[in-house]
Each structure stands twice: as structure tokens, then as C-alpha cells.
Amino acid sequence: STAEGALPVVAPLGKLPAEVLGRDDLVAELAKALKRRRDRAPGVWVLAGLGGMGKSTVALQLAAEAKRSGRAVWWVNAGDPVSLHGGLLEIFRQADAPDDVMRELRDGRPTAPARFWRFLAANHKIKALLIFDNADTPSVLSADGHSPPGDGDGWIRPDGPVLTIVTTRAANPRAWGEWVKLRRLDALPDDCAATLLRSLAPNVSDPGGTGALSLARRLGGLPLALRLAGTYLS
């Protein structure tokens, strides 16, 4: 049964497009981290950028790869403390965390993250990918809800036993700490953006591809805007 106050942590793989364009290097880098040996800390990756840049899409691509490899995938909405704690309670339940650990989270104790990470580290059978999506207020991921998560004593840690991905609009490295792998997502290059438009609207006549290129430039290479426009045109 679901723990009281818990929220679903299933990755929304239905939102993953058939092809993720323009992020090949980043996706490859994350996939390599997913396959890292268990005797090395898998690390924390922060994907930062403006809204609509495709941060969650890249995270979904990795989630799909993790699921294919048989890993548990935990997708937590970190947009606010209520959503964060609801997702974490469900993770605790799925991982069979002790009742006293779950009680610490329900009570909002700052010791809850440390207890949980110790539990995961001790349970060597757990192979998982943890994704904190929409963490636009970094302090939500800290132990006390106020400090910067770069302190390393909250819900992201340099020595955490599972690979952790954070998507956020907050790109200030001082908030996240020097130990995270911060990757900024920018707009897609013109040619890649035009390719995306053409793939979404293959039946639209565009001699020479100049129309797609012009529209891609007008949309600023923003992946979300490109997908909306391409879907409309199709």
C-alpha cells in the first residue's frame, strides 16, 4: 500500500519524444555515468537552463535507458516542499525504508536525508536512478529547506549511492556546490532546430529547407517552442 502523503514517482516516459536532437554529447555523458562501476560514487548532475530548453527531456532519455537496464527509476517533482516530500515518502516505501526513517521525513526533521542515504548505501541490492525535476528553488533540496544544497547534507550528496539528476532554472554554481557536475542547456543550433521542425511536420512543403530554417531562427532554437510549432504545422 502507498504510504500516507506519498506521491507517484513514475517517470513520465510518455512525454519522451521519438528522438532527442542536439543533446548527443550530454546524453552520452549521462549514459556513461549510469554505467559507472559500483565502487565509485555515481555523482550528481545538475541540468540548468531556461524553461523549455529540454532539461526534463534529457532526464527522461536517461530514465528510459535506466529502465531498459533494469534499474529502478524515481522521478520526483522538486518544485515545492510538499511535492518533494510526497515523492520521497514513496521512494522510502519502495525501498522498504524503516518506519523511523519515514517518520523523520514526515516530521520534517533535518536528519531525514542523512538517515535515508545511509539506508540506501547499506542496501547494496538497490540500483536506481533518482531524478529531481523542476528544482528551480535549490534550497528545497537542502536538509533544512533554507540552506543551499551545495552544503552536501541534504537530498543531493557527493557520495550518494545512486546516480542523481537535477533539472533546474537556477544555474548559479555557488548554490549547487563545486562537487556537482553542472551542465547548462542552451538553445539548439539553427540546423538542428530546423531538422527538428522538419521531423515533426514531414508533410509540409519546404523547398530547400529555407522555411524551416527561418522559423527555427525566429523561435530562437527553443526546443519547447519548436515542438509546439512543429506539432501545430503537422
Secondary structure, 3 states (H helix, E strand, C coil): CCCCCCCCCCCCHHHCCCCCCCCHHHHHHHHHHHCCCCCCCCCEEEEECCCCCCHHHHHHHHHHHHHHCCCEEEEEECCCHHHHHHHHHHHHHHCCCCHHHHHHHHCCCCCHHHHHHHHHHHCCCCCEEEEEECCCCHHHHCCCCCCCHHHCCCCCCCCCCCEEEEEECCCCHHHHCCCCEEEECCCCCHHHHHHHHHHHCCCCCCHHHHHHHHHHHHCCCCHHHHHHHHHHHC
